[in-house]
Amino acid sequence: MDAEDEEGRELPDLAAARRLAIDSARDMICADVRQGWLDLEHEIVVADESGEKLLVLRFGEAFELRGKD
């Protein structure tokens, strides 16, 4: 399922956009885990005002997995 932010946000630079994408992914991951599942293939695409992709952040990049072994 895709969801697009129609309004968007103006941010000072790509680093700020990455930080916001990570925070957003973590929020969505928490909601998914509360529902009993986790899909690390989801991604957030950051684009500029013309629609050009600047960054693709997969949910798996938003956290560090510990205790898997």
PDB file of N, CA, C and O in Angstrom:
ATOM      1  N   MET A   1       0.835  -1.171   0.000  1.00  0.00           N
ATOM      2  CA  MET A   1       0.000   0.000   0.000  1.00  0.00           C
ATOM      3  C   MET A   1       0.884   1.240   0.000  1.00  0.00           C
ATOM      4  O   MET A   1       1.820   1.342   0.793  1.00  0.00           O
ATOM      5  N   ASP A   2       0.589   2.167  -0.878  1.00  0.00           N
ATOM      6  CA  ASP A   2       1.327   3.428  -0.941  1.00  0.00           C
ATOM      7  C   ASP A   2       0.507   4.523  -0.284  1.00  0.00           C
ATOM      8  O   ASP A   2      -0.722   4.532  -0.359  1.00  0.00           O
ATOM      9  N   ALA A   3       1.198   5.433   0.352  1.00  0.00           N
ATOM     10  CA  ALA A   3       0.555   6.610   0.927  1.00  0.00           C
ATOM     11  C   ALA A   3       1.432   7.805   0.583  1.00  0.00           C
ATOM     12  O   ALA A   3       2.635   7.800   0.843  1.00  0.00           O
ATOM     13  N   GLU A   4       0.833   8.805   0.009  1.00  0.00           N
ATOM     14  CA  GLU A   4       1.597   9.976  -0.407  1.00  0.00           C
ATOM     15  C   GLU A   4       1.240  11.171   0.460  1.00  0.00           C
ATOM     16  O   GLU A   4       0.072  11.405   0.768  1.00  0.00           O
ATOM     17  N   ASP A   5       2.258  11.921   0.848  1.00  0.00           N
ATOM     18  CA  ASP A   5       2.071  13.155   1.599  1.00  0.00           C
ATOM     19  C   ASP A   5       1.850  14.260   0.571  1.00  0.00           C
ATOM     20  O   ASP A   5       2.803  14.765  -0.021  1.00  0.00           O
ATOM     21  N   GLU A   6       0.605  14.629   0.366  1.00  0.00           N
ATOM     22  CA  GLU A   6       0.262  15.611  -0.667  1.00  0.00           C
ATOM     23  C   GLU A   6       0.817  17.001  -0.365  1.00  0.00           C
ATOM     24  O   GLU A   6       1.195  17.728  -1.284  1.00  0.00           O
ATOM     25  N   GLU A   7       0.868  17.373   0.903  1.00  0.00           N
ATOM     26  CA  GLU A   7       1.338  18.708   1.274  1.00  0.00           C
ATOM     27  C   GLU A   7       2.851  18.807   1.298  1.00  0.00           C
ATOM     28  O   GLU A   7       3.419  19.817   0.882  1.00  0.00           O
ATOM     29  N   GLY A   8       3.501  17.766   1.781  1.00  0.00           N
ATOM     30  CA  GLY A   8       4.952  17.787   1.890  1.00  0.00           C
ATOM     31  C   GLY A   8       5.418  18.707   3.007  1.00  0.00           C
ATOM     32  O   GLY A   8       4.618  19.335   3.701  1.00  0.00           O
ATOM     33  N   ARG A   9       6.713  18.766   3.157  1.00  0.00           N
ATOM     34  CA  ARG A   9       7.336  19.636   4.159  1.00  0.00           C
ATOM     35  C   ARG A   9       8.577  20.254   3.549  1.00  0.00           C
ATOM     36  O   ARG A   9       9.287  19.617   2.771  1.00  0.00           O
ATOM     37  N   GLU A  10       8.825  21.475   3.902  1.00  0.00           N
ATOM     38  CA  GLU A  10      10.044  22.136   3.452  1.00  0.00           C
ATOM     39  C   GLU A  10      11.091  21.973   4.540  1.00  0.00           C
ATOM     40  O   GLU A  10      10.878  22.370   5.685  1.00  0.00           O
ATOM     41  N   LEU A  11      12.224  21.387   4.174  1.00  0.00           N
ATOM     42  CA  LEU A  11      13.295  21.125   5.130  1.00  0.00           C
ATOM     43  C   LEU A  11      14.577  21.782   4.644  1.00  0.00           C
ATOM     44  O   LEU A  11      14.743  22.009   3.446  1.00  0.00           O
ATOM     45  N   PRO A  12      15.490  22.090   5.570  1.00  0.00           N
ATOM     46  CA  PRO A  12      16.686  22.843   5.190  1.00  0.00           C
ATOM     47  C   PRO A  12      17.670  22.097   4.298  1.00  0.00           C
ATOM     48  O   PRO A  12      18.376  22.712   3.498  1.00  0.00           O
ATOM     49  N   ASP A  13      17.720  20.758   4.434  1.00  0.00           N
ATOM     50  CA  ASP A  13      18.693  20.005   3.636  1.00  0.00           C
ATOM     51  C   ASP A  13      18.324  18.520   3.634  1.00  0.00           C
ATOM     52  O   ASP A  13      17.378  18.097   4.299  1.00  0.00           O
ATOM     53  N   LEU A  14      19.084  17.751   2.881  1.00  0.00           N
ATOM     54  CA  LEU A  14      18.820  16.324   2.754  1.00  0.00           C
ATOM     55  C   LEU A  14      19.034  15.584   4.072  1.00  0.00           C
ATOM     56  O   LEU A  14      18.345  14.602   4.346  1.00  0.00           O
ATOM     57  N   ALA A  15      19.967  16.037   4.879  1.00  0.00           N
ATOM     58  CA  ALA A  15      20.204  15.403   6.183  1.00  0.00           C
ATOM     59  C   ALA A  15      18.968  15.535   7.071  1.00  0.00           C
ATOM     60  O   ALA A  15      18.603  14.588   7.768  1.00  0.00           O
ATOM     61  N   ALA A  16      18.334  16.682   7.052  1.00  0.00           N
ATOM     62  CA  ALA A  16      17.109  16.883   7.830  1.00  0.00           C
ATOM     63  C   ALA A  16      15.990  16.000   7.289  1.00  0.00           C
ATOM     64  O   ALA A  16      15.202  15.452   8.060  1.00  0.00           O
ATOM     65  N   ALA A  17      15.918  15.860   5.977  1.00  0.00           N
ATOM     66  CA  ALA A  17      14.906  15.000   5.361  1.00  0.00           C
ATOM     67  C   ALA A  17      15.134  13.546   5.766  1.00  0.00           C
ATOM     68  O   ALA A  17      14.180  12.819   6.042  1.00  0.00           O
ATOM     69  N   ARG A  18      16.390  13.125   5.802  1.00  0.00           N
ATOM     70  CA  ARG A  18      16.706  11.745   6.221  1.00  0.00           C
ATOM     71  C   ARG A  18      16.315  11.524   7.679  1.00  0.00           C
ATOM     72  O   ARG A  18      15.740  10.489   8.015  1.00  0.00           O
ATOM     73  N   ARG A  19      16.623  12.487   8.544  1.00  0.00           N
ATOM     74  CA  ARG A  19      16.256  12.357   9.963  1.00  0.00           C
ATOM     75  C   ARG A  19      14.737  12.231  10.116  1.00  0.00           C
ATOM     76  O   ARG A  19      14.256  11.403  10.889  1.00  0.00           O
ATOM     77  N   LEU A  20      13.992  13.044   9.387  1.00  0.00           N
ATOM     78  CA  LEU A  20      12.532  12.991   9.450  1.00  0.00           C
ATOM     79  C   LEU A  20      12.017  11.660   8.898  1.00  0.00           C
ATOM     80  O   LEU A  20      11.082  11.083   9.452  1.00  0.00           O
ATOM     81  N   ALA A  21      12.616  11.173   7.819  1.00  0.00           N
ATOM     82  CA  ALA A  21      12.211   9.885   7.257  1.00  0.00           C
ATOM     83  C   ALA A  21      12.464   8.759   8.260  1.00  0.00           C
ATOM     84  O   ALA A  21      11.630   7.865   8.404  1.00  0.00           O
ATOM     85  N   ILE A  22      13.600   8.793   8.950  1.00  0.00           N
ATOM     86  CA  ILE A  22      13.908   7.778   9.964  1.00  0.00           C
ATOM     87  C   ILE A  22      12.897   7.841  11.098  1.00  0.00           C
ATOM     88  O   ILE A  22      12.382   6.804  11.517  1.00  0.00           O
ATOM     89  N   ASP A  23      12.603   9.027  11.600  1.00  0.00           N
ATOM     90  CA  ASP A  23      11.617   9.178  12.676  1.00  0.00           C
ATOM     91  C   ASP A  23      10.240   8.674  12.235  1.00  0.00           C
ATOM     92  O   ASP A  23       9.546   7.995  12.992  1.00  0.00           O
ATOM     93  N   SER A  24       9.862   9.009  11.021  1.00  0.00           N
ATOM     94  CA  SER A  24       8.560   8.573  10.499  1.00  0.00           C
ATOM     95  C   SER A  24       8.509   7.064  10.340  1.00  0.00           C
ATOM     96  O   SER A  24       7.509   6.438  10.692  1.00  0.00           O
ATOM     97  N   ALA A  25       9.572   6.474   9.815  1.00  0.00           N
ATOM     98  CA  ALA A  25       9.629   5.021   9.662  1.00  0.00           C
ATOM     99  C   ALA A  25       9.526   4.338  11.022  1.00  0.00           C
ATOM    100  O   ALA A  25       8.818   3.340  11.163  1.00  0.00           O
ATOM    101  N   ARG A  26      10.216   4.860  12.007  1.00  0.00           N
ATOM    102  CA  ARG A  26      10.159   4.267  13.344  1.00  0.00           C
ATOM    103  C   ARG A  26       8.754   4.333  13.916  1.00  0.00           C
ATOM    104  O   ARG A  26       8.299   3.376  14.543  1.00  0.00           O
ATOM    105  N   ASP A  27       8.061   5.440  13.713  1.00  0.00           N
ATOM    106  CA  ASP A  27       6.673   5.555  14.174  1.00  0.00           C
ATOM    107  C   ASP A  27       5.792   4.507  13.499  1.00  0.00           C
ATOM    108  O   ASP A  27       4.975   3.861  14.154  1.00  0.00           O
ATOM    109  N   MET A  28       5.960   4.341  12.193  1.00  0.00           N
ATOM    110  CA  MET A  28       5.146   3.372  11.453  1.00  0.00           C
ATOM    111  C   MET A  28       5.491   1.941  11.854  1.00  0.00           C
ATOM    112  O   MET A  28       4.609   1.088  11.946  1.00  0.00           O
ATOM    113  N   ILE A  29       6.784   1.680  12.093  1.00  0.00           N
ATOM    114  CA  ILE A  29       7.211   0.349  12.537  1.00  0.00           C
ATOM    115  C   ILE A  29       6.550   0.010  13.866  1.00  0.00           C
ATOM    116  O   ILE A  29       6.063  -1.105  14.053  1.00  0.00           O
ATOM    117  N   CYS A  30       6.529   0.966  14.787  1.00  0.00           N
ATOM    118  CA  CYS A  30       5.900   0.724  16.096  1.00  0.00           C
ATOM    119  C   CYS A  30       4.426   0.378  15.931  1.00  0.00           C
ATOM    120  O   CYS A  30       3.925  -0.532  16.593  1.00  0.00           O
ATOM    121  N   ALA A  31       3.732   1.091  15.060  1.00  0.00           N
ATOM    122  CA  ALA A  31       2.311   0.812  14.820  1.00  0.00           C
ATOM    123  C   ALA A  31       2.136  -0.587  14.244  1.00  0.00           C
ATOM    124  O   ALA A  31       1.209  -1.300  14.630  1.00  0.00           O
ATOM    125  N   ASP A  32       3.010  -0.990  13.329  1.00  0.00           N
ATOM    126  CA  ASP A  32       2.923  -2.329  12.736  1.00  0.00           C
ATOM    127  C   ASP A  32       3.162  -3.405  13.791  1.00  0.00           C
ATOM    128  O   ASP A  32       2.430  -4.393  13.847  1.00  0.00           O
ATOM    129  N   VAL A  33       4.173  -3.221  14.619  1.00  0.00           N
ATOM    130  CA  VAL A  33       4.490  -4.205  15.650  1.00  0.00           C
ATOM    131  C   VAL A  33       3.316  -4.357  16.615  1.00  0.00           C
ATOM    132  O   VAL A  33       3.026  -5.467  17.062  1.00  0.00           O
ATOM    133  N   ARG A  34       2.636  -3.254  16.942  1.00  0.00           N
ATOM    134  CA  ARG A  34       1.461  -3.335  17.809  1.00  0.00           C
ATOM    135  C   ARG A  34       0.365  -4.195  17.170  1.00  0.00           C
ATOM    136  O   ARG A  34      -0.446  -4.799  17.871  1.00  0.00           O
ATOM    137  N   GLN A  35       0.350  -4.245  15.840  1.00  0.00           N
ATOM    138  CA  GLN A  35      -0.632  -5.068  15.124  1.00  0.00           C
ATOM    139  C   GLN A  35      -0.153  -6.516  14.965  1.00  0.00           C
ATOM    140  O   GLN A  35      -0.898  -7.377  14.499  1.00  0.00           O
ATOM    141  N   GLY A  36       1.111  -6.772  15.362  1.00  0.00           N
ATOM    142  CA  GLY A  36       1.623  -8.126  15.359  1.00  0.00           C
ATOM    143  C   GLY A  36       2.436  -8.518  14.140  1.00  0.00           C
ATOM    144  O   GLY A  36       2.649  -9.707  13.901  1.00  0.00           O
ATOM    145  N   TRP A  37       2.894  -7.553  13.368  1.00  0.00           N
ATOM    146  CA  TRP A  37       3.705  -7.882  12.199  1.00  0.00           C
ATOM    147  C   TRP A  37       4.744  -6.798  11.948  1.00  0.00           C
ATOM    148  O   TRP A  37       4.665  -5.698  12.495  1.00  0.00           O
ATOM    149  N   LEU A  38       5.716  -7.132  11.112  1.00  0.00           N
ATOM    150  CA  LEU A  38       6.777  -6.188  10.779  1.00  0.00           C
ATOM    151  C   LEU A  38       7.274  -6.490   9.363  1.00  0.00           C
ATOM    152  O   LEU A  38       7.705  -7.608   9.081  1.00  0.00           O
ATOM    153  N   ASP A  39       7.216  -5.512   8.491  1.00  0.00           N
ATOM    154  CA  ASP A  39       7.673  -5.668   7.106  1.00  0.00           C
ATOM    155  C   ASP A  39       8.782  -4.651   6.858  1.00  0.00           C
ATOM    156  O   ASP A  39       8.521  -3.458   6.710  1.00  0.00           O
ATOM    157  N   LEU A  40      10.007  -5.130   6.814  1.00  0.00           N
ATOM    158  CA  LEU A  40      11.157  -4.242   6.660  1.00  0.00           C
ATOM    159  C   LEU A  40      11.393  -3.834   5.213  1.00  0.00           C
ATOM    160  O   LEU A  40      12.323  -3.078   4.933  1.00  0.00           O
ATOM    161  N   GLU A  41      10.574  -4.318   4.295  1.00  0.00           N
ATOM    162  CA  GLU A  41      10.705  -3.940   2.892  1.00  0.00           C
ATOM    163  C   GLU A  41       9.993  -2.626   2.572  1.00  0.00           C
ATOM    164  O   GLU A  41      10.219  -2.046   1.509  1.00  0.00           O
ATOM    165  N   HIS A  42       9.139  -2.153   3.473  1.00  0.00           N
ATOM    166  CA  HIS A  42       8.493  -0.854   3.247  1.00  0.00           C
ATOM    167  C   HIS A  42       9.578   0.208   3.111  1.00  0.00           C
ATOM    168  O   HIS A  42      10.691   0.030   3.604  1.00  0.00           O
ATOM    169  N   GLU A  43       9.258   1.295   2.453  1.00  0.00           N
ATOM    170  CA  GLU A  43      10.243   2.360   2.281  1.00  0.00           C
ATOM    171  C   GLU A  43       9.565   3.718   2.230  1.00  0.00           C
ATOM    172  O   GLU A  43       8.379   3.839   1.922  1.00  0.00           O
ATOM    173  N   ILE A  44      10.349   4.725   2.539  1.00  0.00           N
ATOM    174  CA  ILE A  44       9.923   6.117   2.426  1.00  0.00           C
ATOM    175  C   ILE A  44      10.769   6.753   1.340  1.00  0.00           C
ATOM    176  O   ILE A  44      11.997   6.664   1.357  1.00  0.00           O
ATOM    177  N   VAL A  45      10.105   7.388   0.405  1.00  0.00           N
ATOM    178  CA  VAL A  45      10.792   8.070  -0.690  1.00  0.00           C
ATOM    179  C   VAL A  45      10.708   9.570  -0.433  1.00  0.00           C
ATOM    180  O   VAL A  45       9.622  10.120  -0.255  1.00  0.00           O
ATOM    181  N   VAL A  46      11.860  10.219  -0.416  1.00  0.00           N
ATOM    182  CA  VAL A  46      11.922  11.677  -0.251  1.00  0.00           C
ATOM    183  C   VAL A  46      12.183  12.272  -1.635  1.00  0.00           C
ATOM    184  O   VAL A  46      13.119  11.883  -2.333  1.00  0.00           O
ATOM    185  N   ALA A  47      11.329  13.224  -2.009  1.00  0.00           N
ATOM    186  CA  ALA A  47      11.454  13.862  -3.317  1.00  0.00           C
ATOM    187  C   ALA A  47      11.454  15.378  -3.145  1.00  0.00           C
ATOM    188  O   ALA A  47      10.986  15.908  -2.138  1.00  0.00           O
ATOM    189  N   ASP A  48      11.987  16.053  -4.149  1.00  0.00           N
ATOM    190  CA  ASP A  48      11.954  17.517  -4.105  1.00  0.00           C
ATOM    191  C   ASP A  48      10.625  18.017  -4.655  1.00  0.00           C
ATOM    192  O   ASP A  48       9.759  17.220  -5.016  1.00  0.00           O
ATOM    193  N   GLU A  49      10.464  19.327  -4.720  1.00  0.00           N
ATOM    194  CA  GLU A  49       9.184  19.912  -5.136  1.00  0.00           C
ATOM    195  C   GLU A  49       8.790  19.556  -6.567  1.00  0.00           C
ATOM    196  O   GLU A  49       7.615  19.639  -6.922  1.00  0.00           O
ATOM    197  N   SER A  50       9.749  19.167  -7.380  1.00  0.00           N
ATOM    198  CA  SER A  50       9.432  18.770  -8.756  1.00  0.00           C
ATOM    199  C   SER A  50       9.145  17.274  -8.877  1.00  0.00           C
ATOM    200  O   SER A  50       8.814  16.788  -9.958  1.00  0.00           O
ATOM    201  N   GLY A  51       9.273  16.544  -7.761  1.00  0.00           N
ATOM    202  CA  GLY A  51       9.004  15.108  -7.763  1.00  0.00           C
ATOM    203  C   GLY A  51      10.229  14.230  -7.974  1.00  0.00           C
ATOM    204  O   GLY A  51      10.117  13.005  -8.009  1.00  0.00           O
ATOM    205  N   GLU A  52      11.400  14.851  -8.115  1.00  0.00           N
ATOM    206  CA  GLU A  52      12.629  14.072  -8.303  1.00  0.00           C
ATOM    207  C   GLU A  52      13.010  13.381  -6.994  1.00  0.00           C
ATOM    208  O   GLU A  52      13.079  14.022  -5.945  1.00  0.00           O
ATOM    209  N   LYS A  53      13.260  12.056  -7.061  1.00  0.00           N
ATOM    210  CA  LYS A  53      13.660  11.301  -5.875  1.00  0.00           C
ATOM    211  C   LYS A  53      15.037  11.747  -5.403  1.00  0.00           C
ATOM    212  O   LYS A  53      15.989  11.813  -6.181  1.00  0.00           O
ATOM    213  N   LEU A  54      15.119  12.048  -4.124  1.00  0.00           N
ATOM    214  CA  LEU A  54      16.385  12.442  -3.519  1.00  0.00           C
ATOM    215  C   LEU A  54      16.929  11.366  -2.582  1.00  0.00           C
ATOM    216  O   LEU A  54      18.137  11.265  -2.369  1.00  0.00           O
ATOM    217  N   LEU A  55      16.016  10.562  -2.023  1.00  0.00           N
ATOM    218  CA  LEU A  55      16.399   9.594  -1.000  1.00  0.00           C
ATOM    219  C   LEU A  55      15.338   8.507  -0.926  1.00  0.00           C
ATOM    220  O   LEU A  55      14.142   8.789  -0.997  1.00  0.00           O
ATOM    221  N   VAL A  56      15.781   7.267  -0.782  1.00  0.00           N
ATOM    222  CA  VAL A  56      14.878   6.151  -0.510  1.00  0.00           C
ATOM    223  C   VAL A  56      15.379   5.493   0.766  1.00  0.00           C
ATOM    224  O   VAL A  56      16.516   5.027   0.831  1.00  0.00           O
ATOM    225  N   LEU A  57      14.521   5.458   1.780  1.00  0.00           N
ATOM    226  CA  LEU A  57      14.885   4.876   3.074  1.00  0.00           C
ATOM    227  C   LEU A  57      14.019   3.643   3.321  1.00  0.00           C
ATOM    228  O   LEU A  57      12.806   3.757   3.502  1.00  0.00           O
ATOM    229  N   ARG A  58      14.644   2.467   3.327  1.00  0.00           N
ATOM    230  CA  ARG A  58      13.916   1.245   3.675  1.00  0.00           C
ATOM    231  C   ARG A  58      13.755   1.202   5.188  1.00  0.00           C
ATOM    232  O   ARG A  58      14.628   1.645   5.934  1.00  0.00           O
ATOM    233  N   PHE A  59      12.633   0.665   5.623  1.00  0.00           N
ATOM    234  CA  PHE A  59      12.354   0.617   7.055  1.00  0.00           C
ATOM    235  C   PHE A  59      13.465  -0.085   7.824  1.00  0.00           C
ATOM    236  O   PHE A  59      13.754   0.290   8.960  1.00  0.00           O
ATOM    237  N   GLY A  60      14.089  -1.090   7.231  1.00  0.00           N
ATOM    238  CA  GLY A  60      15.170  -1.809   7.896  1.00  0.00           C
ATOM    239  C   GLY A  60      16.376  -0.945   8.212  1.00  0.00           C
ATOM    240  O   GLY A  60      17.197  -1.310   9.054  1.00  0.00           O
ATOM    241  N   GLU A  61      16.495   0.208   7.540  1.00  0.00           N
ATOM    242  CA  GLU A  61      17.600   1.130   7.792  1.00  0.00           C
ATOM    243  C   GLU A  61      17.317   2.062   8.972  1.00  0.00           C
ATOM    244  O   GLU A  61      18.195   2.814   9.393  1.00  0.00           O
ATOM    245  N   ALA A  62      16.104   2.013   9.500  1.00  0.00           N
ATOM    246  CA  ALA A  62      15.681   2.971  10.520  1.00  0.00           C
ATOM    247  C   ALA A  62      16.006   2.525  11.945  1.00  0.00           C
ATOM    248  O   ALA A  62      15.773   3.264  12.902  1.00  0.00           O
ATOM    249  N   PHE A  63      16.544   1.313  12.079  1.00  0.00           N
ATOM    250  CA  PHE A  63      16.866   0.844  13.425  1.00  0.00           C
ATOM    251  C   PHE A  63      17.942  -0.230  13.347  1.00  0.00           C
ATOM    252  O   PHE A  63      18.282  -0.726  12.273  1.00  0.00           O
ATOM    253  N   GLU A  64      18.462  -0.571  14.513  1.00  0.00           N
ATOM    254  CA  GLU A  64      19.454  -1.632  14.652  1.00  0.00           C
ATOM    255  C   GLU A  64      18.784  -2.825  15.313  1.00  0.00           C
ATOM    256  O   GLU A  64      18.158  -2.680  16.363  1.00  0.00           O
ATOM    257  N   LEU A  65      18.907  -3.992  14.715  1.00  0.00           N
ATOM    258  CA  LEU A  65      18.309  -5.199  15.263  1.00  0.00           C
ATOM    259  C   LEU A  65      19.303  -5.850  16.220  1.00  0.00           C
ATOM    260  O   LEU A  65      20.444  -6.123  15.849  1.00  0.00           O
ATOM    261  N   ARG A  66      18.870  -6.092  17.436  1.00  0.00           N
ATOM    262  CA  ARG A  66      19.710  -6.720  18.452  1.00  0.00           C
ATOM    263  C   ARG A  66      19.044  -7.980  18.974  1.00  0.00           C
ATOM    264  O   ARG A  66      17.823  -8.124  18.904  1.00  0.00           O
ATOM    265  N   GLY A  67      19.851  -8.890  19.498  1.00  0.00           N
ATOM    266  CA  GLY A  67      19.327 -10.091  20.135  1.00  0.00           C
ATOM    267  C   GLY A  67      18.742 -11.107  19.180  1.00  0.00           C
ATOM    268  O   GLY A  67      17.891 -11.909  19.566  1.00  0.00           O
ATOM    269  N   LYS A  68      19.192 -11.080  17.937  1.00  0.00           N
ATOM    270  CA  LYS A  68      18.634 -12.018  16.965  1.00  0.00           C
ATOM    271  C   LYS A  68      19.236 -13.413  17.072  1.00  0.00           C
ATOM    272  O   LYS A  68      18.677 -14.360  16.519  1.00  0.00           O
ATOM    273  N   ASP A  69      20.356 -13.564  17.766  1.00  0.00           N
ATOM    274  CA  ASP A  69      20.987 -14.872  17.925  1.00  0.00           C
ATOM    275  C   ASP A  69      21.091 -15.253  19.378  1.00  0.00           C
ATOM    276  O   ASP A  69      21.599 -16.327  19.700  1.00  0.00           O
TER     277      ASP A  69
END
